[in-house]
């Protein structure tokens, strides 16, 4: 399956927050990035070819209809689609009756990214609804009166934190929530998704996230969890749902994010993970696939691209620790020098080579002063991802979708916008470096920190 090992990066001038380079996917030679199956067709290669053909139609149509390509995020249409969803859903959403806190979270987070305020009356209604979803045993169910489950618990707690009012925080019964998390904890460090339910990496992340957000982490609640997650990292470099399973973008994000929360990223082989995730960006489409030999999907704009800020931070800290250890052990060290901080970069950016290029981060170990860690961009093709989302994932009537030919939904709207934010913004605070493709109004709120 195609992956972007031959991406060529065109950095915008650092003084301009808007990308001024020609669109990557509209280059005359871009068709060469399509899948080459060596005349040996498989079911997988035929499905990939169909997707590439649809996306080529989108690229060609855009090029034909726009003499001066200028991509636009249809903010107003997305806003109205989301606003309607908070009040009324079509019967197509009946199948998500056990995921109603997720609908609240997907919509609220999307509005947050668009920098659209949530009216007080709406916020109160959401708080009252989520309170009905809270179980007397602790945690939240997928709807009023349903059994508690870690997935809707994660969604409910995050939705309430987005609202961020005293009314919202008061909904959460922290004492019962902690008891519920303990009831799901397993001797090997993993967590059940619900009482009597399955175990996978999602549950560890959901538990770590809600415990961190509500400040109920205890020393023994996550004992053994980091070690269990580390066993889920496989030979590919990514993380599977449980030990021994195939690496998957959603599980990999959950695993790494849980370890970041627990401050135990060092338990993973970060270099191997980086190699795996950078290989998941599709060379022709520009978006990400969830697994090797799978199709592009807009939701992985977050689940995969969201790994890169976490990895960047973890690798930077790893190299900083190596340098500090080197300084402390050097002859003549007097103990007075300062530990390198965010403002004191130890990796001066001199250019990053994509995977498989000589000198790539994947062909040599990360060492002190290694130029692979850029201080101005993430280690994926940010322009290509923005192009995929803006050209291929926007529904003309509002909302975002998986890929051309698919229907819009709130799940893909949330995670396409989340991925777009990651692709637009590098770092935070004094280190913030914006690269916004299209008009300046396309800029979303910064997702990562």
N, C-alpha and C positions, 0 to 999 in steps of 0.2 A: 504494500500500500504506500502511496506517496506520502512523503513527509518533507519538511522544508529545509533539507540539509544544504541546499544551494541558495538560500536567501542571501541577497545582497542588501546591506543596510545603507540607507541614505539619510543621514542625520540632518534635521532642520537646524538652522542657525539658532544657537542657544538664546539669542536675544528675542526671538519671536516665539510666542506660545502657540501659534497656529502653523500647521504643517503646510509648507509652500512647495514641496516637491510634487512632480507628476504622480498620478495615482499608480500604484504598483501593479494592480491587476489590469490596467488598461495599456500596458506597454505592448508594443507590436510582438515582442518575443515571448509574451507570457504563456501562449498556448503550448510552448515547449515544456511547461511545468506539469502538464497533464500526465496521467498514469500511462506508463509503458508496460504492457503485459507480455512483451516478447512473443506475441501471437499465441499465447497459451491462456485461453479464457477459463475463468473459474466463476462460480456464483458471486464470490466476493468482488472480483475485478469487474464483472458486468454491472453490479450494483454501483460500484464506484464510478464507472464510465457514465452511467445514467445521471448520477448526481452532478458530475463535472459538466455534462451537456446542458443541464438546466441552469447551472451557474454561469456557464459561458453565454447562454442566452441573456441572462441578466446583465452581465458585463457588456455584451454587444449592444443591447438595447440602451443601456445608460450612455455608452459612448456615442451612439447615433443621435440621441435626443439632447445631449448636452455638449455644445461646442466648447464651453469652458467648464470642465468638470468641477462641481462644487457640491460636495455631499452635505446633506442637511438631516439632522435628527428631528423627526416630526414630533416635537415636544407637546404641542397643543393636543394633537390627536391621541398621543399616548396618555396624556393627563386625563382626558375625558373618558377614555376606555377604562382606566384605573378607577376613576371616581365613580363611574357607574357600577363597577364590580363590588365596591364596598357596600352598596345599597341593594343591588338586585343581580342575581345570576340567572343565566338561562338553564334549561333542563339538561344541557350538555354537562353541567357540573354535578349532576346527581351522583355520579360515581365517586365524587370526592367528599361525600357526606362525612366520612371519617377523617377528613383532612382539613376541616374548616379553619383551625388555627393557622394552618399553612397558607390558606388563601388570605387571611389577615396579614400575615407576615410578608408574603410576596407583594401584595399591593402596597402596604405601608412602606416597605423598603424601596420599592420602585419610586413612589412619590418622594421619599427622602432623597434619593439620588437625583431626581429632577428638581430638587429644591422647592417642592410645592408644599406649602403649609397644610397641616391636617386640622380642619375646623374643630373647635372645642366640642361641639355636639357629636361629631363623628367619633372623636377620640373617646368620649364618654361611653358612647354606644359600644365601641370595640371593647373597652375595659369591662363593661357589664356582661357582654357576651362571653369573653374569655373567662370571667369569674364563674360563669355557669359551666364552663368546660373543666374547671379545676375539680379534682377528685378529693373527697374527704380524706383519702389515704395519702394524699400528696401527689404532685405532678398533675399533668393535664391530659385529658382525653381528646379524641378527634372531634368531639361535639359534646353538647350537654348530655350528661348521664352516661357517657361512654367510659370504658375502662382507661385508666391512665397508661400512657405510652411515651417513651422517651422522645420520639420524633415530634409529635405535637407539643410536648413539653418544651422542647427547644424552640419551636415556632412561636408558641405563646409567650415565653419569657422574652425572646428577642423582639416580638411585636410590642410588648409592653415597654421595653426599654427604648424603642424607637419613639413611642409616645412621650415617654420621659417625664411624666407628671407625678406628683405625689399620689394622685388617685390611681395611676397605673401601677406604681410600685407597691401600693397597699393591697393590690389584688393577690400578690404572690405570698402564699403561706410558706415562709422559708423553713420553719421548723419541720413541717410535714414534708416539704420537698427533700430535705436532707434525709429524713427517714426513708422516703421512697427510693432515693438513690442507693442507700445502704441495702435496701431489699433486693436490688438488682445486681449488686456487686458479686462477682464470682471469685472463687479461691485463686484462680490463675491470673487475676487482675483485670479480666474483661468484664463487660456489663451485658445483662439481658436488655433487649429492647422493651420488653414488658414482662410482668410476672408470668412465667411459664413459656416465654417467647424465645426467639432466636438470639444468638450472639453474633455481632460483627463489629467492624471498626466504627460504624456510624454511632453505635451506642456509647462507645468510649468518648467520642467527640461531643455528642449531645450532652452527656453527663458533665464533661469538663467545662463546656461552654456555659451551661446554666449554673453550675456551681461557682464558676468564676464571676459571672455577672451578678449573682445574688450574694456573693461573698460568704459562701458556706463551705469552702474547701477545708477539709481537715487533714491532718498528717496521714491518717490511715485509709481515707476514702479511696485514694488512687494508688495505694501500695501495689506494686506489680503491674500497673497499667502500662507504663512506658515500655517495660520489657515485653509485655504481650503484643503491643503494637509493633515493636521492632521485629518480632517473629513473623508479622504479616508482610514485611517487605520481602519480595521474592527476587529471583535471579535477574529479572528484567530491570529492576531498580525502583519500580513503583510498588504500591501497596495493594494487596488484595483484601477481600472482606474478612477473611480469617487466614491463619497460617496455611501456606501451601496453595492458595488460590491465585488466579490470574490477576495481574495488576490492572487497576481501574481508576479513572480520573476522580470519580466521586469519593471512593474509598481512600485514595491517596491524599486528597485534600483533607478529609476527616482525620486521617492518621497523623499527618504532619501538623495540622492545626491543633489537635489535641496535645501533641508534644510541645508545641510552642506555648500553649496555655500553661502546661505543667513545667515549662522551662527545662525540657529534657530532649531537645532536638538532636543532641549528640548521640542518642541511641540509634539513629539511622545512619546509613551510608548516604550522606548528602550528595556526594559527587555522582553516585550511581542514580540517585533519584533525579538529579538535574538532567542527566543525560536522557533519562526516560521521558521526562515531561517535555523537554524541548523537541524531542522526536515526535510528539503528538500534534504539533501544529502542521496543518496541511499545506503543502507547497503551492498548489493551484488555488484552492479555495481561500486560504488565509485564516480560516477558523481552526478549531481544535477537534480532534476525535477523542473519544473516551478511552479506547483501548486500541492496541495494535490491530491493523486490518479491519477497522470499523469506519463508519462514515462520519463526516463532519456533523456537528450538532451545536447549535448556538448556545446551549446551556453550558457547554464546556469552555466557553469564553470566560466563565468564572471558575468552574471546578479545576480547570487546568491552568489557565493564566493566573488564577489566584494563588497558585503554588509559588510562582516566581518571586513575589515580594517576600513571602515567608522564607524561601530558600536564600534569597539575597541577604536578608538580615542574618540568618543563621550562619551562612558562609562567611559573611563579613566578621561576625563575632568570633568564628572559629579561627580565621586568619589573625585577627587582633590578639587572640589569646596566645597563638603561636609566637607572634612577634614579642608580646610582653614576656613570655617565658624565655625567649632568646635574650631579651634585654637584661632580665634579672640574672641570667646565668653567665653573662658576658664578663670578661675580666675588667676590673675597675669600676663595676656598677656600685654606685653609692646609695641606691634605694630612694633617690630624690626625684627621679624622672617621673613624668605623669603617664598614667595608663592612657593609651590612645582612645579618643572618644569619637562621637559622630562628626564633630567639627574638624577632627584631626585625622583625615582619611589616610589609611595606610596603603590603599590601592589606587594609585593615580591612573585614571583611565587613558589608555592609549589605543583603544579599539578592541572590539570583541569579535572573534571569528566564530561563525555558526558551527554547529556540529559537523564533524568529519573533515573540516579544514585542517591543514597542518597548523600546529600551534594552538589548536582548539583547547578549551577547558577540559574536554573529554579525552584528550590525548596526552595530557600532562597533569601532574598533581597540582592542586592549589598550594602555593607556597607564599612566603612573605613577599609582598610587592608584586604578586602576580597581576598582570594587567587585565585578566579576564573579568574581574568584578568592576563593571562600569559604574561611574558615579553620576550618570545622567540618564540611563535607560535600563529597563529590565532585559533579561536574556531571552527575549522572543521578539518576533517581528511585530512591533506595536502598530505600525501603519497598516500592515496586511490584515490584522485582526479588526481594526476599526473599519476598514473597507468592507470586510465580510459582513459585519453587523449592520452597517449603514446601508449597504446596497442589497444585501440578500436576506436580511432578517426582519425588516420593517414591514408590517402589514399596512397597506394604504389607508385603512380606516382606523388605525391605532393598534397598539400592542405589537409585540415582537414574537418571533417564531424560531423553530428549529433550523429549517432550511427552506429554500424555495419549493413550493408545492405543499407545504405543511400548513396547518391552521395555527393561528395565534392562541396563546393562553397566558395566564398570569405567571406560571412557573418560568416559561422562557422569557417573558417580559422582564421579570426580576433578574434573571441570571445573565441575559444578554446586556442589560443596562449595567449590571455589576462588572462584567468583563470589559465593557466599553470604558467605564471609569478607570479600571486598572490600566488599560492601554493608553489612556490620556495622561495619566499622572505618574511620575516617578518620585518616590520618596515623600517626605513631608517636612513641614516647618522650613528651616533654613535650607534644607536639602531638596525642597520641592522643585521639580523640573517638569513643566507641562508640555505636552506635544499633542495638540488637539487638531484632528483632521477635519477639514471642511470649514464652516463658518465658526466664529468664536462662540456663538450661542449654543454650539453642540456640547460645550464643556459641562460635565456632570460634577457633582460633589466628589471629593476625594474619598475613596472607599477604604483604603488601607492606611496604616499609620506606621 
